[in-house]
């Protein structure tokens, strides 16, 4: 199969896969490939400087030799350069040498006119040799020049000796080649060593990957960190934490499945028996009674299913990490209380609500908080006898508090904690129920960093259920924005 075909057939996640090995190798080699041309340029400059030093010294000696042959007589500048010396000065197998002597008025006294005249410095130091780069007819030259001052205050005499750069360039090229050519062998060797070093460096990651792949799907135990590089340990810690949360989630699912199977078996068995009795009954009145019992059993099964789903939602890791928002607890509890008014009226129970009159905000999941309030009110209405009283209230202090007070039979102090366990029912209680309501309430309260407890009612009869949550405080500007009518003066 061609490479292009394999690339086309790769899955999207495979096409986006990245390699730590390749990433590190890229970040190590890319700067090297960028710096290497810069280093060549730097070496070229250094080589030119090194090549200039010996030839500049010879050029300066030539300039000094010519300067010694310059004399002034009767205001005229003369150069006592013998023709044979002049021919020797111009003899060079590789470079061309030029010289020039300019008089007091910059007139050519001897030598070549091709060398360019330059402005003398502001402060002239007699017989000090200066150097500059120039060109003659487009060919690069190196110029050594100096000034002679026969008398103070007199215009200086200028002596210049120039040489083409062929020998200098050849020497600089040899220096550059001697330095850069070994790099062509060193750089591949360095890349190979880096490749081997990175391979050995990421071997612990490969071992870790092989160890994880060998694990059974049911093995959620923590990965040991012994022998793991320090840079990888944060990843292992995060992975172990995720595994622990996954283990908790799986345990919650297993508990839910076991609880659901256990609790749904009884009502479904009863429904089957009642249905069989109804099918065998011929008396319309008895059949109506059996159908009414089937309807009641169906309602209980539906209520149980709803509570089991609420419990699963409260234990779900998704609910614990998502859908968190600012919730006005007072408005939420007031709305839930209104929804339970018909059920309370059916039992002739006086259901009332007492609020703070202000927004009472907490951070939480509104669906779960609604379930918590509904279960507290459901328990109070369910266990309060006809003609009784249930009061739902919210209080604001350092915390946000929900209280549901009833005048029912109450709960013995010895069982005030046991009732929060799943499927626990107080002995002697004939009210219908599954024993899941308070378990759901505690699960939701702890999920919101709160707590719930049952106390004897201050009236001396019944129970006071109290749920406490961390409060989100309001600023005055926020209060004005949400309830401006509360701050309006009475006219």
C-alpha positions as CSV (number, residue, x, y, z in Angstrom):
1,X,0.0,0.0,0.0
2,X,1.4,3.4,-1.0
3,X,2.2,6.0,1.7
4,X,-0.4,8.4,0.3
5,X,-3.1,5.7,0.6
6,X,-2.1,5.0,4.2
7,X,-2.3,8.7,5.0
8,X,-5.8,9.0,3.4
9,X,-7.0,5.9,5.3
10,X,-5.8,7.2,8.7
11,X,-8.5,8.1,11.2
12,X,-8.7,11.9,12.1
13,X,-7.3,11.2,15.6
14,X,-4.3,9.4,14.1
15,X,-3.7,12.2,11.6
16,X,-3.6,14.7,14.5
17,X,-1.3,12.5,16.7
18,X,1.8,14.3,17.8
19,X,5.1,12.8,19.0
20,X,7.0,14.0,22.0
21,X,10.2,12.6,20.5
22,X,9.6,14.5,17.3
23,X,8.6,17.7,19.1
24,X,11.8,17.7,21.2
25,X,13.9,16.8,18.2
26,X,12.4,19.6,16.2
27,X,13.0,22.2,18.9
28,X,16.6,21.0,19.2
29,X,17.5,20.8,15.5
30,X,15.6,23.9,14.2
31,X,17.6,26.4,16.3
32,X,20.8,24.5,15.2
33,X,19.9,24.8,11.6
34,X,19.1,28.5,12.1
35,X,22.3,29.3,14.1
36,X,24.6,27.4,11.7
37,X,24.4,29.9,8.8
38,X,24.8,32.7,11.3
39,X,27.9,31.0,12.7
40,X,29.3,30.7,9.1
41,X,28.9,34.4,8.6
42,X,30.5,35.1,12.0
43,X,33.4,32.8,11.1
44,X,33.8,34.5,7.8
45,X,34.2,37.9,9.5
46,X,36.7,36.4,12.0
47,X,38.6,34.8,9.2
48,X,38.8,38.1,7.3
49,X,40.1,39.8,10.4
50,X,42.7,37.1,11.0
51,X,43.8,37.2,7.3
52,X,44.1,41.0,7.4
53,X,46.5,41.1,10.4
54,X,49.8,39.7,8.7
55,X,49.2,41.4,5.4
56,X,48.3,44.7,7.1
57,X,51.6,44.6,8.9
58,X,53.5,44.1,5.6
59,X,51.4,46.8,3.9
60,X,52.2,49.2,6.8
61,X,56.0,48.5,6.5
62,X,55.8,49.3,2.8
63,X,54.1,52.6,3.6
64,X,56.7,53.5,6.2
65,X,59.5,52.6,3.8
66,X,58.1,55.0,1.2
67,X,57.6,57.6,3.9
68,X,61.3,57.5,4.8
69,X,62.2,58.3,1.2
70,X,60.1,61.5,1.2
71,X,62.0,64.8,1.6
72,X,61.2,68.5,1.3
73,X,63.6,70.9,-0.2
74,X,62.8,74.5,-1.2
75,X,59.2,73.9,-0.5
76,X,58.9,71.0,-2.9
77,X,58.2,67.4,-2.0
78,X,60.5,64.8,-3.5
79,X,60.5,61.0,-3.3
80,X,63.9,59.3,-3.6
81,X,62.6,56.0,-4.8
82,X,65.1,54.2,-6.9
83,X,63.5,52.7,-10.2
84,X,64.7,49.2,-9.1
85,X,63.0,49.6,-5.7
86,X,59.9,50.8,-7.5
87,X,59.8,47.7,-9.7
88,X,60.3,45.4,-6.6
89,X,57.4,47.2,-4.9
90,X,55.1,46.4,-7.8
91,X,56.2,42.8,-8.1
92,X,53.6,40.3,-6.7
93,X,52.5,37.1,-8.3
94,X,49.0,37.2,-6.8
95,X,48.1,40.8,-5.9
96,X,48.6,44.2,-7.5
97,X,50.3,46.8,-5.3
98,X,49.8,50.6,-5.8
99,X,51.4,53.5,-4.0
100,X,50.9,57.2,-3.9
101,X,52.6,60.3,-2.5
102,X,50.5,63.6,-2.4
103,X,52.2,66.9,-1.7
104,X,51.1,69.9,0.3
105,X,48.4,70.8,-2.2
106,X,47.3,67.2,-2.6
107,X,49.1,67.1,-5.9
108,X,50.5,63.8,-7.1
109,X,54.2,63.7,-6.4
110,X,54.8,60.0,-7.1
111,X,52.9,56.8,-7.7
112,X,49.4,56.0,-9.0
113,X,46.6,58.5,-9.3
114,X,44.0,55.6,-9.0
115,X,44.1,55.5,-5.2
116,X,41.3,57.7,-3.9
117,X,42.1,60.6,-1.7
118,X,40.4,60.8,1.7
119,X,39.8,63.7,4.1
120,X,42.5,63.7,6.8
121,X,41.3,63.3,10.4
122,X,40.7,66.3,12.6
123,X,43.7,65.4,14.8
124,X,46.6,64.1,12.8
125,X,49.2,61.9,14.4
126,X,52.4,62.1,12.3
127,X,53.6,58.8,10.9
128,X,50.7,56.8,12.4
129,X,49.5,54.2,9.9
130,X,45.8,54.1,9.2
131,X,43.9,51.4,7.3
132,X,40.7,51.4,5.2
133,X,39.0,49.2,2.6
134,X,38.4,50.8,-0.9
135,X,38.3,49.8,-4.5
136,X,40.0,50.6,-7.8
137,X,37.9,50.1,-10.9
138,X,35.6,47.8,-9.0
139,X,38.3,45.6,-7.5
140,X,38.5,45.5,-3.7
141,X,41.7,46.9,-2.2
142,X,43.2,47.3,1.3
143,X,44.8,50.7,1.8
144,X,47.5,51.7,4.4
145,X,48.1,55.5,4.6
146,X,49.9,57.9,6.9
147,X,50.6,61.6,7.1
148,X,54.0,63.5,7.3
149,X,54.3,66.9,8.8
150,X,57.7,68.5,8.0
151,X,56.8,71.6,9.9
152,X,54.1,72.3,12.6
153,X,51.0,74.0,11.1
154,X,52.0,73.0,7.6
155,X,49.6,71.0,5.3
156,X,50.6,67.3,5.8
157,X,52.0,65.1,3.1
158,X,50.0,61.9,2.5
159,X,51.6,58.5,1.7
160,X,49.3,55.7,0.6
161,X,50.0,52.0,-0.3
162,X,47.2,49.8,-1.6
163,X,47.0,46.1,-2.3
164,X,44.3,43.9,-3.9
165,X,42.7,41.3,-1.5
166,X,43.4,38.1,-3.4
167,X,45.9,36.7,-0.9
168,X,43.7,37.8,2.0
169,X,40.6,36.2,0.5
170,X,42.5,33.0,-0.2
171,X,43.7,32.8,3.4
172,X,40.3,33.7,4.8
173,X,38.7,30.9,2.6
174,X,41.2,28.4,3.9
175,X,40.4,29.4,7.5
176,X,36.7,29.2,6.8
177,X,37.0,25.8,5.2
178,X,39.2,24.5,8.0
179,X,36.5,25.4,10.5
180,X,33.3,24.6,8.6
181,X,34.2,21.4,6.8
182,X,34.6,19.4,10.1
183,X,31.1,20.7,11.0
184,X,29.6,18.7,8.2
185,X,30.8,15.6,10.0
186,X,30.1,16.9,13.5
187,X,26.5,18.0,12.9
188,X,25.2,14.6,11.6
189,X,27.1,12.9,14.5
190,X,25.5,15.4,16.9
191,X,22.0,14.7,15.4
192,X,22.6,10.9,15.7
193,X,23.7,11.3,19.4
194,X,20.7,13.5,20.1
195,X,18.5,10.9,18.5
196,X,19.9,8.1,20.6
197,X,19.8,10.3,23.7
198,X,16.2,11.2,23.2
199,X,15.3,7.6,22.5
200,X,16.9,6.6,25.8
201,X,15.3,9.6,27.6
202,X,11.7,8.7,26.6
203,X,12.2,5.0,27.2
204,X,10.5,5.3,30.6
205,X,7.4,6.7,28.8
206,X,7.4,3.7,26.5
207,X,7.7,1.3,29.5
208,X,4.9,3.1,31.2
209,X,2.7,2.8,28.0
210,X,3.5,-0.9,27.8
211,X,2.6,-1.4,31.4
212,X,-0.7,0.4,31.0
213,X,-1.6,-1.6,27.9
214,X,-0.9,-4.9,29.7
215,X,-3.5,-4.0,32.4
216,X,-6.8,-5.7,32.6
217,X,-9.8,-3.5,31.8
218,X,-11.0,-4.0,35.4
219,X,-7.7,-2.9,37.0
220,X,-8.2,0.7,38.2
221,X,-5.4,0.6,40.8
222,X,-3.0,3.5,41.0
223,X,0.1,3.4,38.8
224,X,3.3,3.2,40.9
225,X,5.6,6.2,40.5
226,X,8.8,4.4,41.4
227,X,11.4,4.8,38.6
228,X,9.3,7.3,36.8
229,X,11.1,10.6,35.7
230,X,10.2,13.7,37.7
231,X,8.8,15.4,34.6
232,X,6.3,12.5,34.1
233,X,5.1,12.2,37.7
234,X,2.5,15.1,37.5
235,X,0.9,13.2,34.6
236,X,0.9,10.0,36.7
237,X,-0.6,11.7,39.7
238,X,-3.3,13.2,37.5
239,X,-3.9,9.9,35.8
240,X,-4.2,8.1,39.2
241,X,-6.6,10.8,40.4
242,X,-8.7,10.2,37.3
243,X,-8.6,6.4,37.9
244,X,-9.8,7.0,41.5
245,X,-12.7,9.1,40.4
246,X,-13.5,6.5,37.7
247,X,-13.5,3.8,40.4
248,X,-15.9,5.9,42.5
249,X,-18.1,6.4,39.6
250,X,-18.1,2.7,38.8
251,X,-18.9,1.8,42.4
252,X,-21.8,4.3,42.4
253,X,-23.1,2.7,39.2
254,X,-22.8,-0.8,40.7
255,X,-24.6,0.4,43.9
256,X,-27.3,2.0,41.8
257,X,-27.8,-1.2,39.7
258,X,-27.9,-3.4,42.8
259,X,-30.3,-1.0,44.6
260,X,-32.6,-0.6,41.6
261,X,-32.7,-4.4,41.0
262,X,-33.5,-5.0,44.7
263,X,-36.1,-2.3,45.1
264,X,-37.9,-2.8,41.8
265,X,-38.3,-6.5,42.2
266,X,-40.8,-6.2,45.0
267,X,-43.3,-3.7,43.4
268,X,-43.0,-5.5,40.0
269,X,-43.8,-8.9,41.7
270,X,-46.8,-7.3,43.4
271,X,-48.0,-5.8,40.2
272,X,-47.8,-9.2,38.4
273,X,-49.8,-10.9,41.2
274,X,-52.4,-8.2,41.3
275,X,-52.7,-8.3,37.5
276,X,-53.2,-12.1,37.5
277,X,-55.9,-11.7,40.2
278,X,-57.6,-9.0,38.2
279,X,-57.5,-11.2,35.1
280,X,-59.1,-14.1,37.0
281,X,-61.8,-11.9,38.7
282,X,-65.3,-11.8,37.2
283,X,-67.0,-9.5,39.7
284,X,-66.7,-5.9,38.4
285,X,-66.5,-4.4,41.9
286,X,-63.6,-6.7,42.9
287,X,-62.0,-6.0,39.6
288,X,-62.3,-2.2,40.2
289,X,-60.6,-2.7,43.7
290,X,-57.8,-4.7,42.1
291,X,-57.3,-2.1,39.4
292,X,-57.1,0.6,42.0
293,X,-54.4,-1.4,43.9
294,X,-52.6,-1.8,40.6
295,X,-52.7,1.9,40.0
296,X,-51.4,2.6,43.5
297,X,-48.6,0.1,43.1
298,X,-47.7,1.6,39.7
299,X,-47.5,5.1,41.4
300,X,-45.2,3.7,44.1
301,X,-43.0,2.0,41.5
302,X,-42.8,5.2,39.5
303,X,-41.9,7.2,42.6
304,X,-39.2,4.6,43.5
305,X,-37.8,4.8,39.9
306,X,-37.8,8.6,40.1
307,X,-35.9,8.5,43.4
308,X,-33.4,5.9,42.1
309,X,-32.7,8.1,39.1
310,X,-32.3,11.1,41.4
311,X,-29.8,9.2,43.5
312,X,-27.9,8.1,40.4
313,X,-27.8,11.7,39.1
314,X,-26.5,12.9,42.5
315,X,-23.7,10.3,42.5
316,X,-22.9,10.9,38.8
317,X,-19.4,12.4,38.3
318,X,-20.8,14.4,35.4
319,X,-23.2,16.2,37.7
320,X,-20.4,16.8,40.2
321,X,-18.3,18.7,37.6
322,X,-20.8,20.3,35.3
323,X,-24.0,22.4,35.3
324,X,-22.9,24.4,38.3
325,X,-24.4,27.9,38.4
326,X,-25.5,30.6,40.8
327,X,-28.9,29.6,42.3
328,X,-31.3,31.8,44.3
329,X,-32.1,29.2,47.0
330,X,-35.0,31.2,48.4
331,X,-36.8,31.5,45.0
332,X,-36.2,27.8,44.3
333,X,-37.5,26.6,47.7
334,X,-40.5,28.9,47.4
335,X,-41.4,27.4,44.0
336,X,-41.0,23.8,45.2
337,X,-43.2,24.6,48.2
338,X,-46.0,25.9,45.9
339,X,-45.8,22.7,43.9
340,X,-46.5,20.6,47.1
341,X,-49.6,22.7,48.1
342,X,-52.1,20.3,46.4
343,X,-50.7,17.3,48.1
344,X,-50.8,19.0,51.4
345,X,-54.4,20.2,50.9
346,X,-55.4,16.6,50.1
347,X,-54.3,15.7,53.6
348,X,-55.7,18.9,55.1
349,X,-52.1,19.9,56.1
350,X,-51.3,23.6,56.7
351,X,-48.2,24.0,54.4
352,X,-46.5,27.4,54.8
353,X,-43.4,29.2,53.6
354,X,-41.3,31.7,55.5
355,X,-38.5,33.4,53.6
356,X,-35.9,36.1,54.3
357,X,-37.3,38.5,51.6
358,X,-33.9,38.7,49.9
359,X,-32.0,36.7,47.3
360,X,-30.1,33.8,48.9
361,X,-27.5,32.7,46.4
362,X,-25.3,29.6,46.4
363,X,-23.2,27.9,43.7
364,X,-24.9,24.7,42.8
365,X,-27.0,22.6,40.4
366,X,-30.6,23.8,40.3
367,X,-32.0,20.4,39.3
368,X,-30.3,18.6,42.2
369,X,-31.2,21.4,44.7
370,X,-34.8,21.2,43.6
371,X,-34.7,17.4,44.2
372,X,-33.3,18.0,47.7
373,X,-36.1,20.5,48.7
374,X,-38.8,18.2,47.2
375,X,-37.6,15.2,49.2
376,X,-37.6,17.2,52.4
377,X,-41.1,18.5,51.9
378,X,-42.3,15.1,50.6
379,X,-41.1,13.4,53.9
380,X,-42.7,16.1,56.0
381,X,-46.1,15.9,54.2
382,X,-46.0,12.1,54.1
383,X,-45.3,11.6,57.8
384,X,-47.5,14.5,59.1
385,X,-51.0,13.3,60.1
386,X,-54.1,14.9,58.6
387,X,-54.8,18.4,60.0
388,X,-51.1,18.8,60.9
389,X,-48.8,21.6,60.1
390,X,-45.6,21.8,57.9
391,X,-43.5,25.0,57.7
392,X,-40.8,25.5,55.1
393,X,-38.4,28.4,55.7
394,X,-35.1,29.8,54.5
395,X,-32.6,31.6,56.8
396,X,-29.6,33.7,55.9
397,X,-26.5,34.0,58.2
398,X,-23.0,33.0,57.4
399,X,-24.6,30.1,55.6
400,X,-27.7,29.6,53.5
401,X,-30.2,27.4,55.4
402,X,-33.3,25.4,54.4
403,X,-35.5,24.2,57.2
404,X,-38.6,22.0,57.0
405,X,-40.5,21.6,60.3
406,X,-43.4,19.3,60.8
407,X,-45.6,18.1,63.8
408,X,-45.5,14.5,62.8
409,X,-44.5,11.5,65.1
410,X,-40.8,12.5,65.0
411,X,-37.7,10.4,64.8
412,X,-36.0,8.8,67.8
413,X,-32.6,10.5,68.5
414,X,-30.9,7.1,68.2
415,X,-32.1,6.8,64.6
416,X,-31.5,10.4,63.5
417,X,-28.4,9.2,61.6
418,X,-29.6,5.8,60.5
419,X,-32.5,7.3,58.5
420,X,-29.9,8.8,56.0
421,X,-28.8,5.3,55.0
422,X,-30.4,3.8,51.9
423,X,-33.7,1.9,52.3
424,X,-33.7,2.4,56.1
425,X,-37.2,2.7,57.5
426,X,-38.1,3.6,61.1
427,X,-39.9,0.6,62.7
428,X,-43.6,1.0,63.3
429,X,-43.9,3.6,60.5
430,X,-46.9,2.8,58.3
431,X,-46.4,5.6,55.8
432,X,-45.5,4.4,52.2
433,X,-41.9,5.0,51.1
434,X,-38.7,3.5,49.9
435,X,-36.2,4.8,52.4
436,X,-34.3,6.7,49.7
437,X,-35.5,10.3,50.3
438,X,-33.1,11.3,53.0
439,X,-30.2,9.4,51.4
440,X,-30.8,11.5,48.3
441,X,-30.9,14.7,50.4
442,X,-27.6,13.9,52.1
443,X,-25.9,13.0,48.8
444,X,-27.0,16.3,47.2
445,X,-26.0,18.3,50.3
446,X,-22.5,16.9,50.4
447,X,-22.2,17.4,46.7
448,X,-22.7,21.1,47.3
449,X,-20.2,21.2,50.2
450,X,-23.1,21.4,52.7
451,X,-24.6,19.2,55.4
452,X,-28.0,18.0,56.5
453,X,-29.3,16.9,59.9
454,X,-32.6,16.1,61.7
455,X,-33.5,17.7,65.0
456,X,-36.5,17.6,67.3
457,X,-38.9,20.3,66.5
458,X,-38.7,23.4,68.8
459,X,-42.4,23.0,69.4
460,X,-41.8,19.7,71.2
461,X,-43.6,17.6,68.5
462,X,-42.3,16.5,65.2
463,X,-39.0,16.9,63.4
464,X,-36.9,19.8,62.1
465,X,-34.9,18.9,58.9
466,X,-32.1,21.4,58.3
467,X,-29.8,21.7,55.2
468,X,-26.9,24.1,55.4
469,X,-24.9,25.4,52.4
470,X,-22.0,27.8,51.9
471,X,-23.5,31.2,51.0
472,X,-22.7,33.4,48.1
473,X,-22.9,36.9,49.5
474,X,-24.5,39.8,47.6
475,X,-23.1,43.4,47.2
476,X,-25.5,46.3,47.6
477,X,-25.3,47.0,43.9
478,X,-26.3,43.5,43.1
479,X,-29.3,43.7,45.5
480,X,-30.4,46.9,43.8
481,X,-30.1,45.3,40.4
482,X,-32.2,42.3,41.4
483,X,-34.8,43.8,43.7
484,X,-34.9,47.6,43.3
485,X,-38.5,47.8,44.7
486,X,-37.3,46.8,48.1
487,X,-35.3,50.0,48.4
488,X,-38.0,52.3,47.1
489,X,-39.3,54.8,49.8
490,X,-42.9,54.7,50.9
491,X,-44.8,57.6,49.4
